[in-house]
Amino acid sequence: MKAIELTAPDLGAFRRTELDEPRPGRGEVLVRLRAAALNYVDVAIATGAFPGAAFPLIPVADGAGEIAALGEGVDGLAVGDRVIPHFMPDWQGGAIAPRHVAAMRGITRPGSLAEYVAVPAASLVALPAHLDFVQGATLPIAATTAWNAVRSAALRPGSVVVLLGTGGVSLFALQFAKASGATVILASSSDEKLERARRLGADHLVNYRATPAWDEEALKLTGGRGADLVVETVGGATFARALNAAAMGGTVFTVGFVGGTAASLDLLTIIVKALRIVGNNTGSVADLAEATRAIAAHRIVPAIDRVFGLDEVAAAYAELAAGGRHFGKLAIAH
Ligand SMILES: NC(=O)c1ccc[n+]([C@@H]2O[C@H](COP(=O)([O-])OP(=O)(O)OC[C@H]3O[C@@H](n4cnc5c(N)ncnc54)[C@H](OP(=O)(O)O)[C@@H]3O)[C@@H](O)[C@H]2O)c1
């Protein structure tokens, strides 16, 4: 089968290759991949910033395709079913445990830049009927994470959510938060992106270049109360402001490291406001399944900035690595 390998932790080290077609083992399914979508973690692998990868590897965690063959002992699935293989195939549900994080597609297991992949049947989620393969490929990491963020704060109509930037996680969180009836305050570096976010439902827009104290702006917009949920998709650069923007008893859902992993903060803010700081490592297959059900129920369509061809993989990675140019997801069609 045709595949693209990443041969070293280097954003230019992609090569086209021919590999043996995998055979599905017992309990596994062979998926003919049709699309892939990038996440920041793929760039982190390709720059050596994320540990655990052994090169060469078939990159890109997220993808979607259709079932080409069933291994022994697989029930309830059929050849031709449109499916999304989850990023962490061994984490089917429940709380995260060390045994769940060893297998990660695109890192320690084959990713989505190959014609075929064999994965556990239990790691597959049905592609919502209103989405195509490219749209489906954007769901495993970003939509699962955004769904877990929104669920962590038990949002209700009238809840306030603060989102940082217009990357994949933030825009799924925007769509889920609006579906819950929440009010969304979104900060971005660009007025043009803010306008696009408004069209997706964002209620209040803050340009964090023009207004670096976006946390104070969020407090002003909420009459001093702050947000029930801040989805912290940036990291060290913004964490202290995220704490400041949260309401008493609010949740700061901590996932991002595009803005570094080290933060300096005043613990009194957490203590006095009795904040919940919730860490998250993507999510389980059950979390992805729930996120896709929400996407189907609300007919949510992922925001995709650009779809690259298989001959443009390095350009797609470069676009994500550049940071701040894209709006939502970058995808690769097979
Ligand atoms: N732990 C988990 O479960 C988990 C899961 C998924 C992703 N992540 C992490 O979460 C982060 C976001 O992921 P993603 O896929 O959404 O990334 P992405 O598509 O690359 O989006 C990043 C966005 O962050 C915004 N940004 C950058 N610096 C900012 C700042 N100082 N203040 C406010 N916004 C800023 C930019 O938006 P504008 O261009 O609009 O300014 C940028 O486009 C990454 O670090 C990723 O690794 C973690």
The ligand as an ORCA input file, in Angstrom:
! r2SCAN-3c Opt
* xyz 0 1
  N      -4.609     17.889     26.385
  C      -5.497     17.614     25.465
  O      -6.438     16.836     25.663
  C      -5.376     18.286     24.147
  C      -6.195     17.898     23.088
  C      -6.175     18.648     21.922
  C      -5.274     19.731     21.815
  N      -4.455     20.013     22.852
  C      -3.550     21.161     22.813
  O      -4.355     22.338     22.841
  C      -3.726     23.365     22.091
  C      -4.685     23.862     21.028
  O      -4.894     22.824     20.088
  P      -5.499     23.120     18.668
  O      -5.461     21.861     17.904
  O      -6.775     23.830     18.791
  O      -4.359     24.118     18.126
  P      -4.323     25.079     16.901
  O      -5.365     24.693     15.902
  O      -2.910     25.153     16.471
  O      -4.777     26.494     17.514
  C      -3.960     27.269     18.308
  C      -4.567     28.679     18.369
  O      -4.240     29.252     19.620
  C      -4.367     30.640     19.509
  N      -3.341     31.280     20.314
  C      -2.007     31.146     20.241
  N      -1.400     31.929     21.171
  C      -2.408     32.556     21.846
  C      -2.459     33.490     22.908
  N      -1.330     33.935     23.483
  N      -3.666     33.894     23.372
  C      -4.810     33.425     22.822
  N      -4.821     32.545     21.781
  C      -3.635     32.133     21.310
  C      -4.263     31.010     18.042
  O      -5.544     31.527     17.642
  P      -5.733     32.895     16.834
  O      -4.995     32.695     15.557
  O      -7.195     33.033     16.664
  O      -5.144     33.987     17.671
  C      -3.982     29.657     17.388
  O      -4.561     29.530     16.132
  C      -2.432     22.751     21.577
  O      -1.384     23.041     22.487
  C      -2.710     21.263     21.575
  O      -1.559     20.481     21.650
  C      -4.494     19.313     24.005
*
